[in-house]
Amino acid sequence: MLCYVSLSIKVNGRHIQDIVGGQGIGFNFGRNEVIFSFGYPLNLDRGEVMQYCHAYTGAHQAGSGYHGQRLQCDMTGGSSGGPWLQLYNVGSGTGYVTSVNSFLLSGQSNAMHGPYFGEDARSLYDSAKK
C-alpha cells in the first residue's frame, strides 16, 4: 500500500508540501530491492555535504525480535534519520520513504541498518494521521 505524507502546516491556505514538494511513504514494499539512502555522515566531507548510496537491501535480524533491513553503504554517524527511498526517480528526486538510516553494528563495516516499514509502521502512521 502506498500513502502520501500530508503535512498540516499551511501557507496561504495551501499545504506546504503542495508548494515545495515532498516524498511519498511506502509500506510493505518488497525486500531485496534497490534503495537510495541519503544522509550527512561525518566520515564523508565532515558531514557538510549530503551523501547518498544505493544498493539492494536485505532482511536483517538482531537482538530479540528485531526484523529490519541492511544496506551496503559507507555512511557512518551523522547520517541517522536520513531516508531510504524506493522507486527513486533520479530526474525528479522523488521516491517512497520505506526506511531510515538507523544504526551501525560493530564488526560490520559498510553496512547501514534501518527498520522495515511493514504493517506495524502502517498502523502507527494511520493512527497518527487521525
N, C-alpha and C positions, 0 to 999 in steps of 0.2 A: 504494500500500500504506500502510495506517495502522498505526502502532505506538504503544504507550504507554510512557512512560519509567517504569522501575521503579527506585526508589532502594533501596540496600542498607541504609540506616540504619533501624534498628528501635527501636520504643518499646513496651515490654511485649509483645514478640513480634510486633508488627504493623509493617508498613512505614509510615513517616511520611507518605507520600503517601496512604495509606488513611485517615489521621486528619485531615490538613489539606487534602487535595485537591491537584491538580496539573493541568498542561496535557498534552495528548497531543502526539506528534510525528508529523509527516506528511512523506512523501517522494513525489516525482513528482506533486505537486499541479499543477493547471493554472496556466499563467501568465495574465496579464491578468484576474486575479480580484481581488475586494475583499480587502484586507489591513488589519488593525488593527495599528499599530506603537506600542509603549509604551516610555517612557524618562524620564530625568530630565535634560533638556537645560538647559544653563546659560543659554541665551537666553530661557527662559520661567520665571518665578518663581525665578530664580537656581539652578535645579536642585533646589529643595527640595520640589517637588510633582510627582508623577508626571503625565506628559502623555501624550496619545495623538493620533494622526492616523489617518485611514483614507482609502484611495483605491485605484484599480486599479493593479496592478503592471504593469511592462513589462520585457521582456528587456533586458539591457544588457551590452555588451561593452566591456572596457577593457584596455589593456596587451596583453601577449602571452598569449593563451589564457584570459583571464578571461571567463566567461559567467555573469553573475549577474543580479540584478534591480534595478529602480529604482522608487522610490515617491515621489510628490509629497508632501512633508512639510516643515514649517518647523522641525523639531527640529534642533539642532546638537550640538556637543561635549557630552559628559556622558551622552548617550543610548546610546552604544555598548554593545552586548551585549543591549539590550532586545529582547524577542521580537516577531516578526511572526506574528500569529495569523490563520489562515484558518478559515472556518466558525465565526467568533467569535459566541458567544451573549451578547448584552449582559446578559440577565437572570441567567445563571449565572456570567458572567465567564470562560467556558472556550472553548477552541478548540484548534487544532492548530498547533504551532510549525513553520513552514515556512521561516523565515529569521530573521536577527537584524540589528539596526542595526549597520552595519559601518564605512562611511566616507562622506565627502562629497567632491565634486570641486570644485576652484576653478573659478569661471565658471559653475557650475550651481547657482543658488540654489534653495532649497526642494526639494531632491532628496536623499533618503537612498538609499544603496546597500547591498545585502546579498547573500550567496551564495544560490544556488538549491539546495535540498535534493533532489537527484536521486539517481541510482543510486550515485554515488561516496559521497555522505553516508550513504546507507542501508547500504552495505557497511562503512563505517567504524563506524557505530553497531552493526551486527550483530556485528562482530569485537570491539568494546569490551565488549559485554554478556556475552560468553562467560566 
